[in-house]
């Protein structure tokens, strides 16, 4: 017995809603600073694809690599612990039966004194209730200045009309 078009659409909507729930759990874990819960939302062979040409940019494969050298050492380890609050603001922008796209704002003070409040765009591929791939876009100049103590020659610019979501 084959499914009707309406049944297929209902199945896709159900999967989409499940994917949105995973993404919401992702943002809430970041909001709470619960990196163990965050890691549990990812498959063991998750792939992170990070924008730019910074030390944290590129393709990172596997939960151990993504949450060890990348998150723990490359980002969180360079921030003042009591100031860290990722996911201060977040929004799901769109979702389907394979992916969820969200925007998030948060961070903390870097140990070098630079304020690291970052806006991220995450594109999450979700299968069987786990994030299997993450594409993340962010301000690479801010990463260099705050996390790598490598300010751009020009330095930060005050934006006349800041981006908001």
C-alpha positions as CSV (number, residue, x, y, z in Angstrom):
1,X,0.0,0.0,0.0
2,X,1.5,3.3,-1.0
3,X,1.1,6.6,0.8
4,X,-1.1,9.3,-0.5
5,X,0.4,12.7,-1.2
6,X,-1.3,14.1,1.8
7,X,0.1,11.3,4.0
8,X,3.6,12.1,2.7
9,X,3.2,15.8,3.5
10,X,2.0,14.9,7.0
11,X,5.0,12.7,7.5
12,X,7.4,15.4,6.3
13,X,5.7,17.9,8.6
14,X,6.1,15.5,11.5
15,X,9.8,15.1,10.8
16,X,10.2,18.9,10.4
17,X,8.6,19.4,13.8
18,X,11.0,16.9,15.4
19,X,13.9,18.6,13.8
20,X,12.8,22.0,15.1
21,X,12.6,20.4,18.6
22,X,16.2,19.2,18.3
23,X,17.3,22.7,17.2
24,X,15.4,24.3,20.1
25,X,17.1,21.8,22.5
26,X,20.4,22.9,20.9
27,X,19.8,26.6,21.7
28,X,18.4,25.9,25.2
29,X,21.5,23.8,26.1
30,X,23.7,26.7,24.9
31,X,21.6,29.1,26.8
32,X,22.0,27.0,30.0
33,X,25.7,26.4,29.4
34,X,25.0,22.7,29.4
35,X,27.7,21.5,27.0
36,X,27.1,17.8,27.9
37,X,23.5,18.1,26.8
38,X,24.7,20.0,23.7
39,X,27.1,17.2,22.8
40,X,24.4,14.6,23.3
41,X,22.3,16.2,20.5
42,X,25.1,15.4,18.0
43,X,25.9,12.2,16.3
44,X,29.3,10.6,17.1
45,X,30.5,11.3,13.6
46,X,29.1,14.8,13.4
47,X,30.8,17.2,10.9
48,X,31.2,20.9,11.7
49,X,31.9,23.2,8.8
50,X,33.0,26.7,10.0
51,X,33.3,29.8,7.9
52,X,36.5,31.6,7.2
53,X,40.2,31.2,7.5
54,X,40.6,31.5,11.3
55,X,42.1,28.7,13.5
56,X,38.6,27.5,14.3
57,X,37.5,27.6,10.6
58,X,37.3,24.6,8.4
59,X,35.9,21.1,8.6
60,X,35.9,19.3,11.9
61,X,34.9,15.6,12.0
62,X,33.6,13.6,15.0
63,X,32.2,14.6,18.3
64,X,35.5,14.2,20.1
65,X,37.3,16.7,17.8
66,X,34.4,19.1,17.5
67,X,33.8,19.4,21.3
68,X,37.4,19.0,22.3
69,X,39.9,21.1,20.4
70,X,37.3,23.2,18.6
71,X,34.7,24.2,21.3
72,X,36.6,23.6,24.5
73,X,40.0,25.0,23.5
74,X,39.3,27.2,20.4
75,X,36.3,29.1,21.8
76,X,35.1,28.5,25.4
77,X,38.7,28.1,26.7
78,X,39.5,31.6,25.5
79,X,36.6,33.2,27.3
80,X,36.2,34.3,30.9
81,X,34.0,31.5,32.3
82,X,31.7,33.6,34.5
83,X,30.8,35.9,31.5
84,X,29.9,33.1,29.0
85,X,26.3,32.9,27.9
86,X,25.7,31.7,24.4
87,X,22.3,31.7,23.0
88,X,21.2,35.0,24.8
89,X,18.9,35.4,21.8
90,X,18.0,32.9,19.1
91,X,15.4,32.2,16.5
92,X,14.6,29.4,14.1
93,X,14.4,30.9,10.7
94,X,13.3,27.9,8.6
95,X,13.1,24.1,8.7
96,X,12.3,21.1,6.6
97,X,12.5,17.4,6.9
98,X,16.4,17.5,6.6
99,X,17.6,20.8,8.0
100,X,17.0,23.6,10.4
101,X,18.4,27.1,10.0
102,X,18.7,29.3,13.1
103,X,20.3,32.6,14.2
104,X,21.9,33.0,17.6
105,X,23.6,35.8,19.5
106,X,25.8,35.3,22.6
107,X,29.2,34.8,24.0
108,X,31.2,36.5,26.8
109,X,34.3,38.4,27.5
110,X,37.5,37.1,26.0
111,X,40.5,36.5,28.3
112,X,42.4,39.2,26.2
113,X,39.8,41.8,27.3
114,X,37.9,41.9,24.0
115,X,34.1,41.5,24.3
116,X,33.1,38.5,22.3
117,X,29.4,38.8,21.6
118,X,28.9,37.0,18.3
119,X,26.0,36.5,15.9
120,X,25.9,33.0,14.4
121,X,23.9,31.5,11.6
122,X,23.7,27.7,12.0
123,X,22.5,25.3,9.4
124,X,21.9,22.0,11.0
125,X,21.4,18.7,9.2
126,X,19.4,16.4,11.4
127,X,18.8,12.7,11.0
128,X,17.2,10.3,13.5
129,X,17.0,13.0,16.2
130,X,20.7,13.9,16.1
131,X,22.6,16.7,14.4
132,X,24.8,15.1,11.8
133,X,26.3,18.2,10.2
134,X,26.5,21.8,11.2
135,X,27.4,24.7,8.9
136,X,28.2,27.8,11.0
137,X,28.7,31.4,9.8
138,X,29.9,34.2,12.0
139,X,32.0,37.3,12.2
140,X,35.6,36.1,11.6
141,X,37.1,39.5,12.4
142,X,35.6,39.2,15.9
143,X,37.0,35.7,16.2
144,X,40.4,36.9,15.3
145,X,40.4,39.9,17.7
146,X,38.8,38.2,20.7
147,X,39.8,34.5,20.5
148,X,43.2,34.8,18.7
149,X,44.4,38.2,19.9
150,X,44.8,39.1,16.2
151,X,43.0,42.3,15.5
152,X,42.5,43.4,11.9
153,X,44.7,46.3,10.7
154,X,41.7,48.6,10.5
155,X,40.2,47.5,13.8
156,X,36.5,47.2,14.7
157,X,34.0,49.5,13.2
158,X,30.8,50.7,14.8
159,X,27.9,49.7,12.6
160,X,25.5,52.5,11.8
161,X,22.5,50.2,11.4
162,X,23.2,47.0,13.4
163,X,21.8,43.7,12.2
164,X,19.0,42.4,14.4
165,X,16.7,39.4,14.1
